[in-house]
């Protein structure tokens, strides 16, 4: 066996690295997803509140995703990402352990309090 092939095997052997923090949060498969595309700010606020109230009871300690979109199809600046961020910081701060934007933007992963 060549030295190169032997070295590749040695590097690949062993346990996979443990994920933690934001990396773990965004890599977990979500318990549920809420898609807010094409909703007005008022409709989105109602849906987010109902979604979080339900999943705070049924999905403790689990990850859920809220898909806001990037706002590229809005007439003005994006509204939904800021709305969801405000709800998570103010009204649902006691229910959410951590949250982070997903890669590519337009969605938020959040871990509910266990």
N, C-alpha and C positions, 0 to 999 in steps of 0.2 A: 504494500500500500504506500502511496506517495506521502511525503511529509505534509503537503497541503491538505490532502484528504483527512489525514490523521488529526491535524490541527483543527479543522472544521468540526470534526466529531467531538473533540475535547471541549470546544467552546459551546457546542449545542447540548452537551450532557449536563445534567444537574437540574435542580429545581428552577422553575420559572420565578422571576422576581415578584415579590409581593407588591401589589398596588395599594396606594393610600391616598387620602385627601381628595382633591379635585379629580385626579386621574381615576380613582376608584369610582367616584360619583358618576362621571360621564361615561364610564365603560360598563356600568351595570345595566342589565336589561330592565326597562321600566315595568312597573306593575300596571300602569295605565298611562294613556296619552290623551291630551286635550288639544284639539286643533282649532285655533281661533281665526283661521283664514276667512276672509270675506265677511267678518262680523264688524258691527259698529263698536265703538268704545263702550257704550252702555250695555250692549248684548254680551260683549266679551267679559265685562266686569261681573255680570250676573253669572255667566257660565263658570268663570274661574272661582267665584265664591262657592257655588254649589259643588263644583268638582273637588275643591280643597276640603270643604266641610264633610263631604262623603268619605274622601280618602283618608282624612285624619282619623276617622273612626275605624275604617276597614283595612288600611294599609300601613299601619304603624311601623316605623323603621325602614320602610321601603322607599324606593325611588320612583318618582313619577315625572313625566315630561309635559311641559306646556309649550305648544308650538305657536309662536306669535307671528311668524313671517318676518322678513326684514323690512317691510314697508316700501319695497321698491315699486309697488303698484298703487301706492297712495297718491292722492293729489298734492299733498303737502308733506311735511316731515312725518316719519313713522310715529304712530301713537301707541300701538299695542305693547311693544317692548317696555316702554316707560310705565304704562298702566300696570302691567303685571309686576314689574319691579317694585312699584309703589305699594301694591297690595301685599307683596311678600315682606317688605320692610315694615309696614305699618299694621295692617289688620291681621296678618297671619304670621307675624314674627315669632309668636309663641309656639307655633305649630311646625315650623321649618327649622331643621338643624343646620342645613347648608344648602346653598344653591349656586349654580354656575351655568354660564352660557355654553351651549354645545358648539362643537367645532363647525365652522361655516356660518354661525350666527342664525338668528331666526327661531331659536328654541332654547328653553331653559330646563335643566335637570335639577330636581330638588329632592332632598331626603327629608321625609316627614319624621317628626319626633316619635320615638319608640315608646 
